[in-house]
């Protein structure tokens, strides 16, 4: 069943997209349900797509030298794994459901096809990607930034 266009309009990453672009994304998205404790993506695995949380909450955690560090808790309308829409690099963090969670999954190969006919979607992704890069910069030790 296609994702709701009305829901996607409320996701900040997509709020400026036109109806046709939203419909294309909705048709490509697959709704998936996860129980608490389920690892939706695992750090180090090759990413194949992104997820938009429809309901529930997830923790984003990173293994740093054998110690798990919580980076964020995400909820409805938030997106994770969006870098995997553009490249095939390993996941930088593990995302785990902390309550019953429903998410829309979008596979990279579907997304790339959508971008060909709706290039404005790429522009909608840019602010989020820049924000992620800036956040990563702040996590680097001072000496590594210069």
DSSP file (Angstrom, degrees, kcal/mol; ACC not computed):
  #  RESIDUE AA STRUCTURE BP1 BP2  ACC     N-H-->O    O-->H-N    N-H-->O    O-->H-N    TCO  KAPPA ALPHA  PHI   PSI    X-CA   Y-CA   Z-CA
    1    1 A X              0   0    0      0, 0.0    30,-0.4     0, 0.0     0, 0.0   0.000 360.0 360.0 360.0 129.3    0.0    0.0    0.0
    2    2 A X        -     0   0    0      1,-0.1    25,-0.2    28,-0.1    24,-0.1  -0.257 360.0-104.2 -62.9 147.6    1.5    3.4   -1.0
    3    3 A X        -     0   0    0     23,-2.1     2,-0.4    26,-0.3    -1,-0.1  -0.255  45.2 -90.1 -64.9 158.8    2.6    5.7    1.8
    4    4 A X     >  -     0   0    0      1,-0.2     4,-2.1     2,-0.0     5,-0.1  -0.597  23.6-153.4 -76.7 125.0    0.3    8.7    2.6
    5    5 A X  H  > S+     0   0    0     -2,-0.4     4,-2.1     1,-0.2    -1,-0.2   0.879  98.3  58.0 -62.4 -37.6    1.2   11.8    0.6
    6    6 A X  H  > S+     0   0    0      1,-0.2     4,-0.8     2,-0.2    -1,-0.2   0.896 106.5  48.0 -61.1 -40.0   -0.3   13.8    3.5
    7    7 A X  H >4 S+     0   0    0      1,-0.2     3,-1.2     2,-0.2     4,-0.4   0.943 110.0  51.5 -64.1 -47.3    2.1   12.3    5.9
    8    8 A X  H >< S+     0   0    0     -4,-2.1     3,-1.4     1,-0.3     6,-0.3   0.842 101.6  61.6 -60.7 -34.3    5.1   12.9    3.6
    9    9 A X  H 3< S+     0   0    0     -4,-2.1    -1,-0.3     1,-0.3    -2,-0.2   0.801 101.8  53.7 -60.6 -28.3    4.1   16.6    3.3
   10   10 A X  T << S+     0   0    0     -3,-1.2     2,-0.6    -4,-0.8    -1,-0.3   0.513  84.8  97.9 -87.0  -5.2    4.6   16.9    7.0
   11   11 A X  S X> S-     0   0    0     -3,-1.4     3,-2.2    -4,-0.4     4,-0.9  -0.754  76.1-138.2 -84.1 122.4    8.2   15.5    6.8
   12   12 A X  G >4 S+     0   0    0     -2,-0.6     3,-0.6    65,-0.3     4,-0.3   0.823 100.4  59.8 -54.0 -35.7   10.5   18.5    6.8
   13   13 A X  G 34 S+     0   0    0      1,-0.2    -1,-0.3     2,-0.1     3,-0.1   0.778 117.6  30.7 -62.7 -26.6   12.7   17.0    4.2
   14   14 A X  G X4 S+     0   0    0     -3,-2.2     3,-2.1    -6,-0.3    -1,-0.2   0.398  85.1 106.5-112.4   0.5    9.8   16.8    1.7
   15   15 A X  T << S+     0   0    0     -4,-0.9    -2,-0.1    -3,-0.6    -1,-0.1   0.729  82.2  48.2 -61.6 -23.7    7.6   19.8    2.7
   16   16 A X  T 3  S+     0   0    0     -4,-0.3    -1,-0.3    -3,-0.1     2,-0.1   0.385  88.1 110.6 -96.6   4.9    8.6   21.9   -0.3
   17   17 A X    <   -     0   0    0     -3,-2.1     2,-0.1     1,-0.1    -3,-0.1  -0.460  68.9-114.9 -81.3 151.8    8.0   19.2   -2.9
   18   18 A X     >  -     0   0    0     -2,-0.1     4,-2.3     1,-0.1     5,-0.2  -0.301  33.5 -98.9 -78.5 169.0    5.1   19.3   -5.4
   19   19 A X  H  > S+     0   0    0      1,-0.2     4,-2.6     2,-0.2     5,-0.2   0.877 120.7  52.8 -57.2 -43.8    2.3   16.8   -5.4
   20   20 A X  H  > S+     0   0    0      1,-0.2     4,-2.1     2,-0.2    -1,-0.2   0.897 110.0  48.1 -63.2 -40.6    3.7   14.7   -8.2
   21   21 A X  H  > S+     0   0    0      2,-0.2     4,-2.2     1,-0.2    -1,-0.2   0.919 112.1  49.4 -65.2 -43.3    7.1   14.3   -6.4
   22   22 A X  H  X S+     0   0    0     -4,-2.3     4,-2.8     1,-0.2    -2,-0.2   0.901 110.2  51.0 -62.4 -40.8    5.4   13.4   -3.2
   23   23 A X  H  X S+     0   0    0     -4,-2.6     4,-2.4     2,-0.2    -1,-0.2   0.891 108.1  52.5 -64.0 -39.1    3.2   10.8   -5.0
   24   24 A X  H  X S+     0   0    0     -4,-2.1     4,-1.2     2,-0.2    -2,-0.2   0.917 112.7  44.4 -63.0 -43.0    6.4    9.3   -6.6
   25   25 A X  H  X S+     0   0    0     -4,-2.2     4,-1.6     1,-0.2     3,-0.4   0.927 112.3  52.5 -66.2 -44.5    8.0    8.9   -3.2
   26   26 A X  H  < S+     0   0    0     -4,-2.8   -23,-2.1     1,-0.2    -2,-0.2   0.888 108.6  50.5 -59.1 -40.1    4.8    7.5   -1.6
   27   27 A X  H  < S+     0   0    0     -4,-2.4    -1,-0.2   -25,-0.2    -2,-0.2   0.788 112.8  46.4 -70.1 -26.8    4.5    4.9   -4.4
   28   28 A X  H  < S+     0   0    0     -4,-1.2    79,-0.4    -3,-0.4    -1,-0.2   0.707  94.2  95.1 -86.1 -21.6    8.2    3.8   -3.8
   29   29 A X     <  -     0   0    0     -4,-1.6     2,-0.5    77,-0.1   -26,-0.3  -0.447  58.8-156.4 -77.7 142.9    8.0    3.6    0.0
   30   30 A X  E     -A  105   0A   0     75,-2.3    75,-3.0    -2,-0.1     2,-0.3  -0.980  15.7-131.4-119.8 125.3    7.2    0.4    1.8
   31   31 A X  E     -A  104   0A   0     -2,-0.5     2,-0.3   -30,-0.4    73,-0.2  -0.590  29.4-178.7 -78.2 133.2    5.7    0.5    5.3
   32   32 A X  E     -A  103   0A   0     71,-3.0    71,-2.8    -2,-0.3     2,-0.4  -0.976  16.3-144.4-133.7 146.2    7.5   -1.8    7.8
   33   33 A X  E     -A  102   0A   0     -2,-0.3     2,-0.4    69,-0.2    69,-0.2  -0.891  14.2-170.1-114.0 142.5    6.8   -2.5   11.5
   34   34 A X  E     -A  101   0A   0     67,-3.0    67,-2.7    -2,-0.4     2,-0.2  -0.990  14.4-138.1-134.0 138.6    9.4   -3.1   14.1
   35   35 A X    >   -     0   0    0     -2,-0.4     3,-2.2    65,-0.2    62,-0.3  -0.558  46.8 -76.4 -87.8 157.3    9.2   -4.3   17.7
   36   36 A X  T 3  S+     0   0    0      1,-0.3    62,-0.2    -2,-0.2    -1,-0.1  -0.260 120.5  25.9 -53.6 136.7   11.2   -2.8   20.6
   37   37 A X  T 3  S+     0   0    0     60,-3.5     2,-0.3     1,-0.3    -1,-0.3   0.184  86.7 133.2  93.8 -16.1   14.8   -3.9   20.4
   38   38 A X    <   -     0   0    0     -3,-2.2    59,-2.4    59,-0.1     2,-0.8  -0.517  55.7-134.1 -72.0 130.1   14.8   -4.7   16.7
   39   39 A X  E     -D   96   0B   0     -2,-0.3    57,-0.3    57,-0.2     3,-0.1  -0.763  21.0-175.3 -84.6 110.3   17.9   -3.3   14.9
   40   40 A X  E    S+     0   0B   0     55,-2.3     2,-0.3    -2,-0.8    -1,-0.2   0.915  76.1   7.0 -74.1 -44.4   16.5   -1.6   11.8
   41   41 A X  E    S-D   95   0B   0     54,-1.2    54,-2.2    -3,-0.1     2,-0.4  -0.975  75.9-143.3-133.9 152.4   20.0   -0.8   10.5
   42   42 A X    >   -     0   0    0     -2,-0.3     3,-2.1    52,-0.2    49,-0.4  -0.953  25.6-106.4-121.7 133.5   23.3   -1.9   11.9
   43   43 A X  T 3  S+     0   0    0     -2,-0.4    49,-0.2     1,-0.3    51,-0.1  -0.275 106.6  22.5 -52.2 132.3   26.5    0.0   12.0
   44   44 A X  T 3  S+     0   0    0     47,-2.5    -1,-0.3     1,-0.4     2,-0.1   0.086  93.7 117.9  95.1 -23.2   29.0   -1.3    9.4
   45   45 A X  S <  S-     0   0    0     -3,-2.1    46,-3.4    45,-0.1     2,-0.4  -0.447  77.0-100.4 -73.4 151.5   26.4   -2.9    7.1
   46   46 A X  B     -G   90   0C   0     44,-0.3     2,-0.3    -2,-0.1    44,-0.2  -0.585  39.9-127.8 -71.6 128.4   26.1   -1.6    3.6
   47   47 A X        +     0   0    0     42,-1.5     3,-0.1    -2,-0.4    -1,-0.1  -0.566  30.1 175.6 -79.6 139.5   23.1    0.8    3.4
   48   48 A X        -     0   0    0     -2,-0.3    60,-3.4     1,-0.2    61,-0.3   0.375  62.1 -16.8-121.0   0.5   20.5    0.2    0.7
   49   49 A X  E     -B  107   0A   0     58,-0.3    35,-0.3    59,-0.1    -1,-0.2  -0.992  63.5 -92.9 178.5-177.5   18.0    2.9    1.6
   50   50 A X  E     -B  106   0A   0     56,-2.0    56,-2.5    -2,-0.3     2,-0.4  -0.719  24.9-142.4-117.4 165.8   16.5    5.4    4.0
   51   51 A X  E     -BC 105  80A   0     29,-2.8    29,-2.3    -2,-0.2     2,-0.5  -0.985   3.4-159.1-133.1 141.6   13.6    5.3    6.5
   52   52 A X  E     -BC 104  79A   0     52,-2.1    52,-2.9    -2,-0.4     2,-0.5  -0.987  26.3-128.9-118.3 121.4   11.0    7.8    7.6
   53   53 A X  E     +B  103   0A   0     25,-2.8    24,-3.6    -2,-0.5    50,-0.3  -0.568  28.3 175.9 -75.5 122.8    9.5    7.1   11.0
   54   54 A X  E    S-     0   0A   0     48,-3.0     2,-0.3    -2,-0.5    49,-0.2   0.831  70.0  -7.7 -92.4 -40.9    5.7    7.1   10.8
   55   55 A X  E    S+B  102   0A   0     47,-1.9    47,-2.3    21,-0.1    -1,-0.4  -0.985 106.0  32.1-152.7 156.0    5.1    6.2   14.4
   56   56 A X  S    S-     0   0    0     -2,-0.3    20,-0.4    45,-0.2     2,-0.3  -0.428  75.4 -85.1  94.1-171.2    7.1    5.1   17.4
   57   57 A X        -     0   0    0     42,-0.3    41,-2.5    18,-0.2    42,-1.0  -0.978  29.0-166.1-141.1 151.4   10.7    5.9   18.4
   58   58 A X  E     -FE  74  97B   0     16,-2.2    16,-2.6    -2,-0.3     2,-0.4  -0.963  16.2-134.2-133.8 151.9   14.2    4.7   17.7
   59   59 A X  E     -FE  73  96B   0     37,-2.9    37,-2.5    -2,-0.3     2,-0.6  -0.886  12.4-147.7-102.2 139.8   17.6    5.2   19.2
   60   60 A X  E     +FE  72  95B   0     12,-3.2    11,-3.4    -2,-0.4    12,-1.4  -0.945  28.5 175.2-104.5 118.2   20.6    6.0   17.0
   61   61 A X  E     -FE  70  94B   0     33,-3.0    33,-3.2    -2,-0.6     2,-0.4  -0.900  18.6-156.1-128.1 153.8   23.7    4.5   18.6
   62   62 A X  E     -F   69   0B   0      7,-2.5     7,-2.9    -2,-0.3     2,-0.7  -0.993  17.7-131.5-132.0 136.4   27.3    4.1   17.6
   63   63 A X  E     -F   68   0B   0     -2,-0.4     2,-0.6     5,-0.2     5,-0.2  -0.781  26.7-176.9 -85.8 116.1   29.9    1.6   18.7
   64   64 A X  E >  S-F   67   0B   0      3,-3.0     3,-1.3    -2,-0.7    -2,-0.0  -0.902  71.8 -32.3-119.1 101.3   33.0    3.6   19.6
   65   65 A X  T 3  S-     0   0    0     -2,-0.6    -1,-0.1     1,-0.3     3,-0.1   0.896 125.7 -45.0  56.5  44.3   35.9    1.2   20.6
   66   66 A X  T 3  S+     0   0    0      1,-0.2     2,-0.5     0, 0.0    -1,-0.3   0.418 119.1 106.9  84.8  -2.5   33.5   -1.4   22.1
   67   67 A X  E <   -F   64   0B   0     -3,-1.3    -3,-3.0     2,-0.0     2,-0.4  -0.946  66.8-133.0-113.9 126.9   31.4    1.2   23.9
   68   68 A X  E     -F   63   0B   0     -2,-0.5     2,-0.5    -5,-0.2    -5,-0.2  -0.643  22.1-167.6 -80.5 126.9   27.9    2.0   22.7
   69   69 A X  E     -F   62   0B   0     -7,-2.9    -7,-2.5    -2,-0.4     2,-0.5  -0.964  17.8-133.5-117.4 126.3   27.2    5.7   22.6
   70   70 A X  E     +F   61   0B   0     -2,-0.5    -9,-0.3    -9,-0.2     3,-0.1  -0.672  24.4 177.1 -79.8 124.7   23.6    7.1   22.0
   71   71 A X  E     -     0   0B   0    -11,-3.4     2,-0.3    -2,-0.5   -10,-0.2   0.793  59.3 -22.8 -95.0 -35.0   23.7    9.8   19.4
   72   72 A X  E     -F   60   0B   0    -12,-1.4   -12,-3.2     2,-0.0     2,-0.4  -0.989  45.0-128.9-167.9 160.6   19.9   10.6   19.2
   73   73 A X  E     -F   59   0B   0     -2,-0.3     2,-0.3   -14,-0.2   -14,-0.2  -0.998  32.2-163.4-118.3 128.4   16.4    9.5   19.7
   74   74 A X  E     +F   58   0B   0    -16,-2.6   -16,-2.2    -2,-0.4     2,-0.2  -0.835   9.8 177.4-115.4 150.7   14.2   10.0   16.7
   75   75 A X    >   -     0   0    0     -2,-0.3     3,-2.1   -18,-0.2   -22,-0.3  -0.594  44.3 -22.0-134.7-164.0   10.4   10.0   16.4
   76   76 A X  T 3  S+     0   0    0    -20,-0.4   -22,-0.2     1,-0.3    -1,-0.2  -0.107 124.3  17.1 -52.2 134.9    7.6   10.5   13.9
   77   77 A X  T 3  S+     0   0    0    -24,-3.6   -65,-0.3     1,-0.3    -1,-0.3   0.301  97.0 120.1  87.3  -8.4    8.4   12.5   10.8
   78   78 A X    <   -     0   0    0     -3,-2.1   -25,-2.8   -25,-0.2     2,-0.4  -0.615  51.6-143.4 -93.0 153.8   12.2   12.1   11.3
   79   79 A X  E     +C   52   0A   0     -2,-0.2     2,-0.3   -27,-0.2   -27,-0.2  -0.871  17.5 177.8-117.1 142.4   14.4   10.4    8.7
   80   80 A X  E     +C   51   0A   0    -29,-2.3   -29,-2.8    -2,-0.4    15,-0.0  -0.987  63.0  31.8-140.0 154.9   17.5    8.2    9.1
   81   81 A X    >   +     0   0    0     -2,-0.3     3,-1.4   -31,-0.2     4,-0.3   0.596  67.4 138.6  81.6  11.7   19.7    6.4    6.6
   82   82 A X  G >   +     0   0    0      1,-0.3     3,-1.5     2,-0.2     4,-0.4   0.765  61.8  67.2 -65.0 -24.6   19.3    9.1    3.9
   83   83 A X  G >> S+     0   0    0      1,-0.3     3,-1.7     2,-0.2     4,-1.5   0.845  91.1  64.3 -62.1 -30.9   23.0    8.9    3.0
   84   84 A X  G <4 S+     0   0    0     -3,-1.4    -1,-0.3     1,-0.3    -2,-0.2   0.642  87.9  69.2 -69.1 -13.3   22.4    5.4    1.7
   85   85 A X  G <4 S+     0   0    0     -3,-1.5    -1,-0.3    -4,-0.3    -2,-0.2   0.733 111.6  31.4 -70.8 -20.4   20.1    6.9   -0.9
   86   86 A X  T <4 S+     0   0    0     -3,-1.7     2,-0.3    -4,-0.4    -2,-0.2   0.667 125.3  18.6-113.2 -23.2   23.2    8.4   -2.5
   87   87 A X     <  -     0   0    0     -4,-1.5    -1,-0.1     2,-0.1    21,-0.1  -0.874  60.8-125.1-144.2 175.9   26.0    6.0   -1.8
   88   88 A X        +     0   0    0     -2,-0.3    -4,-0.1    -3,-0.1     3,-0.1   0.015  59.5 134.6-113.6  26.1   26.9    2.4   -0.8
   89   89 A X        -     0   0    0     -6,-0.2   -42,-1.5     1,-0.1    -2,-0.1  -0.321  65.2 -86.9 -72.5 159.0   29.1    3.2    2.1
   90   90 A X  B     -G   46   0C   0    -44,-0.2   -44,-0.3     1,-0.1   -45,-0.1  -0.287  52.4 -91.5 -64.0 151.2   28.7    1.2    5.4
   91   91 A X        -     0   0    0    -46,-3.4   -47,-2.5   -49,-0.4    -1,-0.1  -0.382  27.8-148.5 -62.1 138.9   26.1    2.5    7.9
   92   92 A X  S    S+     0   0    0    -49,-0.2     2,-0.3    -3,-0.1    -1,-0.1   0.583  75.2  15.6 -87.4 -11.0   27.7    4.9   10.4
   93   93 A X  S    S-     0   0    0    -31,-0.1     2,-0.4   -51,-0.1   -31,-0.2  -0.969  74.3-110.5-154.1 164.9   25.4    3.9   13.3
   94   94 A X  E     - E   0  61B   0    -33,-3.2   -33,-3.0    -2,-0.3     2,-0.5  -0.844  25.1-155.5 -98.5 139.8   22.9    1.4   14.4
   95   95 A X  E     -DE  41  60B   0    -54,-2.2   -55,-2.3    -2,-0.4   -54,-1.2  -0.981  15.2-176.5-119.8 123.3   19.2    2.4   14.7
   96   96 A X  E     -DE  39  59B   0    -37,-2.5   -37,-2.9    -2,-0.5   -57,-0.2  -0.963  27.5-119.8-125.9 132.0   17.1    0.4   17.1
   97   97 A X  E     - E   0  58B   0    -59,-2.4   -60,-3.5    -2,-0.4   -39,-0.3  -0.484  22.8-175.9 -66.0 134.4   13.4    0.6   17.8
   98   98 A X  S    S+     0   0    0    -41,-2.5     2,-0.3     1,-0.2   -40,-0.2   0.447  74.4  13.2-111.2  -4.7   12.7    1.5   21.5
   99   99 A X  S    S-     0   0    0    -42,-1.0   -42,-0.3   -64,-0.1    -1,-0.2  -0.939 114.0 -56.8-152.9 167.9    9.0    1.1   21.2
  100  100 A X        -     0   0    0     -2,-0.3     2,-0.4   -44,-0.1   -65,-0.2  -0.302  69.3-170.0 -52.4 126.8    6.7   -0.4   18.5
  101  101 A X  E     -A   34   0A   0    -67,-2.7   -67,-3.0   -45,-0.2     2,-0.5  -0.964  23.9-162.8-131.4 136.9    7.7    1.6   15.4
  102  102 A X  E     +AB  33  55A   0    -47,-2.3   -48,-3.0    -2,-0.4   -47,-1.9  -0.980  20.9 175.5-115.6 130.7    6.3    1.9   11.9
  103  103 A X  E     -AB  32  53A   0    -71,-2.8   -71,-3.0    -2,-0.5     2,-0.6  -0.965  30.2-127.7-135.2 151.0    8.7    3.3    9.3
  104  104 A X  E     -AB  31  52A   0    -52,-2.9   -52,-2.1    -2,-0.3     2,-0.4  -0.879  27.3-154.3 -95.7 124.2    8.5    3.9    5.5
  105  105 A X  E     -AB  30  51A   0    -75,-3.0   -75,-2.3    -2,-0.6     2,-0.5  -0.840   9.3-169.2-101.7 135.9   11.5    2.4    3.7
  106  106 A X  E     - B   0  50A   0    -56,-2.5   -56,-2.0    -2,-0.4     2,-0.2  -0.984  16.7-139.4-124.7 120.0   12.8    3.7    0.4
  107  107 A X  E  >  - B   0  49A   0     -2,-0.5     4,-2.5   -79,-0.4     3,-0.3  -0.493  16.9-123.5 -78.8 146.3   15.4    1.6   -1.5
  108  108 A X  H  > S+     0   0    0    -60,-3.4     4,-2.8     1,-0.2     5,-0.2   0.903 109.6  53.0 -54.9 -47.3   18.3    3.4   -3.2
  109  109 A X  H  > S+     0   0    0    -61,-0.3     4,-1.2     1,-0.2    -1,-0.2   0.852 111.9  45.4 -65.0 -33.8   17.5    1.9   -6.7
  110  110 A X  H  > S+     0   0    0     -3,-0.3     4,-2.0     2,-0.2    -1,-0.2   0.917 112.9  51.4 -68.8 -43.3   13.8    3.1   -6.5
  111  111 A X  H  X S+     0   0    0     -4,-2.5     4,-2.5     1,-0.2    -2,-0.2   0.900 106.3  53.2 -62.6 -42.0   15.0    6.5   -5.2
  112  112 A X  H  X S+     0   0    0     -4,-2.8     4,-1.4     1,-0.2    -1,-0.2   0.889 108.1  51.3 -62.6 -38.3   17.5    7.0   -8.1
  113  113 A X  H  X S+     0   0    0     -4,-1.2     4,-1.0    -5,-0.2    -1,-0.2   0.894 109.7  50.1 -63.2 -40.0   14.7    6.3  -10.6
  114  114 A X  H >X S+     0   0    0     -4,-2.0     4,-1.9     1,-0.2     3,-0.5   0.903 105.5  57.2 -64.5 -41.2   12.5    8.9   -8.9
  115  115 A X  H 3< S+     0   0    0     -4,-2.5    -1,-0.2     1,-0.2    -2,-0.2   0.844  99.1  60.3 -60.0 -34.1   15.4   11.5   -9.0
  116  116 A X  H 3< S+     0   0    0     -4,-1.4     3,-0.3     1,-0.2    -1,-0.2   0.886 116.9  30.2 -62.3 -38.2   15.6   11.1  -12.8
  117  117 A X  H << S+     0   0    0     -4,-1.0    -1,-0.2    -3,-0.5    -2,-0.2   0.601 131.8  35.9 -96.6 -12.0   12.0   12.3  -13.3
  118  118 A X    ><  +     0   0    0     -4,-1.9     3,-2.0    -5,-0.1     4,-0.4  -0.530  63.3 165.7-137.2  67.9   11.8   14.6  -10.2
  119  119 A X  T >>  +     0   0    0     -3,-0.3     3,-1.2     1,-0.3     4,-0.9   0.713  68.0  75.6 -62.5 -20.2   15.3   16.2   -9.8
  120  120 A X  H 3> S+     0   0    0      1,-0.3     4,-1.3     2,-0.2    -1,-0.3   0.731  82.4  69.7 -64.1 -19.2   13.9   18.8   -7.4
  121  121 A X  H <> S+     0   0    0     -3,-2.0     4,-1.3     1,-0.2    -1,-0.3   0.872  92.2  57.9 -64.3 -35.8   13.9   16.0   -4.7
  122  122 A X  H <> S+     0   0    0     -3,-1.2     4,-1.2    -4,-0.4     3,-0.3   0.896 103.5  52.5 -60.9 -39.4   17.7   16.1   -4.7
  123  123 A X  H  X S+     0   0    0     -4,-0.9     4,-0.6     1,-0.2    -1,-0.2   0.851 104.6  56.0 -65.0 -33.4   17.5   19.8   -3.8
  124  124 A X  H  < S+     0   0    0     -4,-1.3     4,-0.5     1,-0.2    -1,-0.2   0.813 106.4  51.8 -67.6 -29.2   15.2   18.9   -0.9
  125  125 A X  H  X S+     0   0    0     -4,-1.3     4,-2.2    -3,-0.3     3,-0.4   0.794  91.3  78.1 -75.4 -29.4   17.8   16.5    0.4
  126  126 A X  H  X S+     0   0    0     -4,-1.2     4,-2.7     1,-0.2     5,-0.2   0.876  89.3  50.7 -55.2 -49.1   20.7   18.9    0.4
  127  127 A X  H  X S+     0   0    0     -4,-0.6     4,-2.2     1,-0.2    -1,-0.2   0.899 112.6  48.0 -58.6 -38.7   19.9   20.9    3.6
  128  128 A X  H  > S+     0   0    0     -4,-0.5     4,-2.1    -3,-0.4    -1,-0.2   0.914 112.4  48.6 -67.1 -41.5   19.6   17.7    5.6
  129  129 A X  H  X S+     0   0    0     -4,-2.2     4,-2.1     2,-0.2    -2,-0.2   0.901 111.2  49.9 -65.8 -40.3   22.9   16.3    4.2
  130  130 A X  H  X S+     0   0    0     -4,-2.7     4,-2.6    -5,-0.2    -1,-0.2   0.914 109.6  52.0 -63.2 -42.5   24.7   19.6    5.0
  131  131 A X  H  X S+     0   0    0     -4,-2.2     4,-2.4    -5,-0.2    -2,-0.2   0.902 109.0  50.3 -60.7 -41.6   23.3   19.5    8.5
  132  132 A X  H  X S+     0   0    0     -4,-2.1     4,-2.2     2,-0.2    -1,-0.2   0.900 110.5  49.4 -64.4 -40.3   24.6   15.9    9.0
  133  133 A X  H  X S+     0   0    0     -4,-2.1     4,-2.2     2,-0.2    -2,-0.2   0.925 111.3  49.1 -64.3 -44.3   28.0   16.9    7.7
  134  134 A X  H  X S+     0   0    0     -4,-2.6     4,-1.8     1,-0.2    -2,-0.2   0.905 110.6  50.4 -62.8 -41.4   28.2   19.9   10.1
  135  135 A X  H  X S+     0   0    0     -4,-2.4     4,-0.9     1,-0.2    -1,-0.2   0.903 109.8  50.6 -62.6 -40.4   27.1   17.7   13.0
  136  136 A X  H >X S+     0   0    0     -4,-2.2     4,-0.6     1,-0.2     3,-0.5   0.888 106.7  55.3 -64.8 -38.5   29.8   15.2   12.2
  137  137 A X  H >< S+     0   0    0     -4,-2.2     3,-1.2     1,-0.2    -1,-0.2   0.903 104.3  53.7 -59.4 -42.1   32.4   18.0   12.0
  138  138 A X  H 3< S+     0   0    0     -4,-1.8    -1,-0.2     1,-0.3    -2,-0.2   0.749 104.1  56.5 -66.4 -23.2   31.5   19.1   15.6
  139  139 A X  H << S+     0   0    0     -4,-0.9    -1,-0.3    -3,-0.5    -2,-0.2   0.628  88.8  95.4 -84.0 -13.2   32.1   15.6   16.8
  140  140 A X  S << S-     0   0    0     -3,-1.2     5,-0.1    -4,-0.6    -3,-0.0  -0.475  89.1-100.1 -74.6 147.1   35.7   15.6   15.5
  141  141 A X    >>  -     0   0    0     -2,-0.1     3,-1.1     1,-0.1     4,-0.8  -0.355  36.5-110.5 -60.7 149.5   38.5   16.4   17.8
  142  142 A X  G >4 S+     0   0    0      1,-0.3     3,-1.1     2,-0.2     4,-0.4   0.866 116.7  55.9 -50.9 -43.9   39.7   20.1   17.4
  143  143 A X  G >4 S+     0   0    0      1,-0.3     3,-0.8     2,-0.2    -1,-0.3   0.817 102.4  56.2 -62.9 -31.2   43.0   19.0   15.9
  144  144 A X  G <4 S+     0   0    0     -3,-1.1    -1,-0.3     1,-0.2    -2,-0.2   0.678  97.6  63.8 -76.1 -16.6   41.3   16.9   13.2
  145  145 A X  G <<        0   0    0     -3,-1.1    -1,-0.2    -4,-0.8    -2,-0.2   0.611 360.0 360.0 -82.5 -12.1   39.3   20.0   11.9
  146  146 A X    <         0   0    0     -3,-0.8    -1,-0.2    -4,-0.4    -2,-0.2   0.414 360.0 360.0-113.5 360.0   42.3   22.0   10.8
